Amino acid sequence: MDQTSDGDEDDQRNRDQQSRRPADSRDDTNDSRGRGRQGFRIPARFKRYRREAGSALPTEPTDRTDSQPLPYQDVGNYQSTSGATPVTDVGQGISASGGGFRAPPVRARPDTGSPADSWTAQLRLSLPQVESYPYERRTRRLLDQGDDVGYSPTESSGTRPVGASSSEAGGSSSNQHGRLMTPDITSLGKPLHRLTEKQKKKLYFIDALRERYRVDYDKVQPIPYIKDRLYCVDKVYVEGGFEFMTTEQVTRGSGPWERLGSYTSVISDQRIQSVRRIIEGEPGYGKTTVTLQLAYDWCNRVEGSAMRDVEVLIILRMRQLSGIRSIYRAIEVYLLGSDPRVKEADIAAIIRESKSAVVILDGYDEYPDQHSKRETDVQRILKLDLFANTPVILTTRYLPDYLAPITKRVKLTGFDEIARDEYIRKAVVGEDEIALSIIKARLKENPVLEDLCQVPLIFVMFAHIAYENQDFQNFKSVTEFFRYMIRCFHEHLKKKSKELNTVRYSIDENEHAALDKLAFLAISQENQQITWSREGMCKQLGQEFYETYLALGIFVEEEVVSYDSSSEVEVRFYHKLFCEWYAAHHIVYILSQPGQSVSLDELFRHMKPEDVQYVYRFACGLNRDVGSSILQYLVGTRGGLDRFTILCMLEQSGDVKGILDSVRRMCSQTVNIKEGDSRVQQRSTIQLLDIAAGHDILVPSLHLDQCFSKYEAKNACIVLKSGLRLTNLKTVKVLRVTGRIRETVGDSEGIEVTREELLGLFQTCGALKEIRFEGRGFLLPHSIPTKMIPPTLKTRNIIVSYEDRRGMIHQLNWDDGHWQTTTSEPALRIPQGELDQQWALEELARLTTDGIPVSCIHLDRCFSKFDVTNACIVLTSGLRVTNLKTVKVLHVEGFMGTGAIPSRFEVTREELLGLLQTCETLGEIRFEGLEYFLPLSIPAELMPPTLKTRNIKVSYERDREHGVVHQLNWDDGQWQHQITSDGSVRVFIFQEELDQQWGKKELAVLSTAGVSINHLVLVRSFSNITDNTQSIILISGCTIPVLHTVRELWIRYTDVDLEMFLRILAYIKECTKITELGFQYCKVPDEVDAKMIPHLLKQRGVKVYWFPRTAERYLLDFDAGNWKRY
């Protein structure tokens, strides 16, 4: 068929599609992206590209204005009229539609020379592609023809030739919509037709990935029923909260957690660098949205983003991986489509050999085969059997059964008030401050929603519904809000149906029994069903019902490619919360039938509350009688009333008499509120305390675990860090408040509790007998004037104690309002923070004045030197420690580890002897840490006789991993050495001469004792190898002879030429126990003559590694003499 007939057929198809679509969706005046139905008529010769792409491009408007898109502007961002368009759900930090939202600015037309030819060529490069095969034919034509010139619009520069580098063009290597155009795919500086076959396959692969991801991140739909407004994720992304677990090895516990800076910190933050990371989040917290934003950053090489330097990004939706055992096959099928040029083996090689690759597996909780007995590649990835050196990020609601010890946990904490305000401004009301205040007021009027709106998905829907509906009501539970939200969906569709020339929908919103059963069967199986075929769904529900719920936005269609490259349309819920909503209706139906005898154990057998919590909560809120049965079941199966049961209880407004016995049982133990708890969890515990106070139920102990913020005297309540308030504490007997010091450079955080706050807290808690501030995280008043103390408090004689920042325990004396130290010989810790140091010095001065001996002063990474002239210790902050006469033990601790050392301090003989003489009661002094250098010996003639008589214990441990402690012998002034490790040790030698002398001494001690040295690490200290290859020469001139107890030798930050490299290999040949040689952060020869490599190294199985930077690892191939990617 000729091109003209092709065009006529397409025009007729467009007219048919327009007539079937609702009128509002044909009107593009409110389109937030500035594109859509209004656009331009595609010339007939280009319509075949649109048909191949499976998209519907804009048609010609009656009048064009300058604000409308021109043919070369953003034609790649289209709105498909196909029901199979993938739509992304909303969560952490995204997205919106709403009245008054302005379209993003359109890029200016590039200066391309010939207007007609240039925009035509540009259009051909910019056409949207759902599958990669049409794009492949265009790329293949360029390769076959040897086309050296193409154009790629960028934000900073117009066009550049194919072979030009990014720096030459002055712009990014991709356009703002995520397609890495043909000119920018390679930085090799070669025309495409001159690339090797391997380079071409990599080009195809990366280009196809970008095309696939663009389709996903450019079609975000925040509100299900608003289908005529789809957004690019970056235009409306709002940052939510991220935290990471600080433990060295992964645990399934609840903390401790620290805050991360932003979503890119998941990739870049050094504190969580690992090849396995997990992003956890409750339903609606935006796990998928985070992956979309990362995909956007990668596709567009966003400046400042950690994704800019990632070469290959793989994102797989785990709900699509049912029955798929090979991860490479999954990538081929779901990300490359029908492209025949890149096969499984090619994909494996590209990922393995890429300079930096990241794999993201999104939605482990939706993975159908997570409990499969047959091992899959996903299970192998979790166990580090696959992608062992490739960073893999897993998003999930709950943790997998197996966790590699090196896994780092990150969790999403949702929207705080700042994020919510930013979202409303950015995506709903723009600069309309009045509208903003109305939405915020409606949120404040709904205390239940204020907690729930920490969940981004719920907040997004709340913000739009509250803005667009004047009859917005108050809600007492999430069930009430969800019911109202569903009703809004139906009302919106009914209004649309009344408009001229639109499809009419007549399904009753309360008639959905078939859908309830389908949803229940889906999540009540051991392997939950997440998707359905369109034909199967229509058969179960009926065509009209199906089309209605598709129009509502509750159903979403996706076109999925199968293993045999065929495609079908699958259907899923917009979000799993909707599936749980309808499943809860079916549970209510079953349990409310007269004479029903269904076992709740059997009913909930495969529905863990941690997985489908909203099923339980919705069911409790939909029917009071059914809810009571479920609550009793939860209390029985969960060993009493826990926080989840309270969440279910909150869905039932009204009388709580039926659960008072359970409340008493739960309050009989310590009630905990933790910093790591969500606001909903904290609120459930507050609700428990409110019920206890309202019914005079005694709470023996309440523990506020690192969540206390302040006492608010005006409202007589405790304010938590989350912003929630504790107002009913009149039945609490013991209040335990725990905090911790968070040190920063030069200072540390602490929560100050004033006199007024402390006294107000005592009076608010009418039954309080004891209050304890623990964990060194609080600053309490030095004293309370007696005139401020009410007589009633003196009579009650409440025990008030707190642990200060030095670890000393104090108790308040009600007679004079002063603190009494409860330890007979207190110990003082002086940390890095200057504020802490001031407090410690004040306390030390008081103890010295009172004649109280100090058992130990611990100088924690703050010792600088001893000032002999003024007989005092100088701290790194410049403060001085002068009161040392009553100190019994002085512990000077520095850096104990293998990372970068901030500073190095030498303690001279004179300083050490002066320090010992100043501390008159000193019995022991310990120096620990690599940054301290002590003298190699002290001549006997320098030792005062009094020191010999006192026989003070002086010890020096450079690093615990070295396995050697040195103790001064007062008879001869030499150090005696004690081996502290039975197993292998690691020894680090740095560039300072004294450090190298100590390192040489420790190596000799360990070798003589026969202790295996697992690692010998030379950090900027290596110089050369002696001519006879029998010794290492350090930069100070010290030599290290052949060591037969060393297993691994690593050289850091020292470049090595070919001659020196061969000498090192010859030295390694002499060290019979060495199995690994490594070079880190340095240059080495690119290749070595294989004949020059000692054959004995190959026989012994010695491995030679080179790590030029953190993300790159290579292994020397002894046969070829070159480096292979490792």
URTATA-V202206 format. One record per helix or strand. SS is the DSSP state (H for helix, E for strand). FROM is the first residue (numbers start at 1). LEN is the number of residues. If there is no record, write none. Layout:
BEGIN
ss,from,len
SS,FROM,LEN
SS,FROM,LEN
END
This chain:
BEGIN
ss,from,len
H,3,18
H,23,4
E,38,2
H,44,10
E,59,2
E,88,1
H,115,12
H,133,13
H,166,4
H,182,3
H,192,3
H,197,21
E,220,1
E,231,1
H,233,4
E,241,5
E,257,3
H,265,4
H,270,3
E,276,5
H,287,14
H,306,4
E,312,6
H,318,3
H,327,10
H,344,10
E,357,6
H,364,3
H,377,6
E,391,6
E,408,7
H,417,13
H,433,12
H,447,6
H,456,13
H,478,20
H,513,11
E,531,3
H,534,8
H,543,10
E,555,7
E,567,7
H,576,16
H,600,4
H,613,10
H,624,14
H,643,8
H,657,11
E,671,4
H,679,16
E,699,7
E,708,5
E,717,4
E,725,2
E,732,7
E,742,3
E,747,3
E,751,3
H,755,10
E,770,5
E,778,3
E,783,1
H,786,3
H,791,6
E,799,5
E,809,4
E,818,4
E,827,4
H,834,17
E,854,1
E,856,5
E,863,5
E,872,4
E,880,2
E,887,1
E,889,5
E,905,3
H,909,10
E,924,5
E,932,3
H,940,3
H,945,6
E,953,5
H,960,3
E,964,5
E,975,5
E,985,5
H,993,17
E,1013,7
E,1022,4
E,1031,4
E,1039,3
E,1046,7
H,1058,13
E,1076,5
E,1087,1
H,1090,3
H,1095,6
E,1103,7
E,1112,6
E,1122,4
END
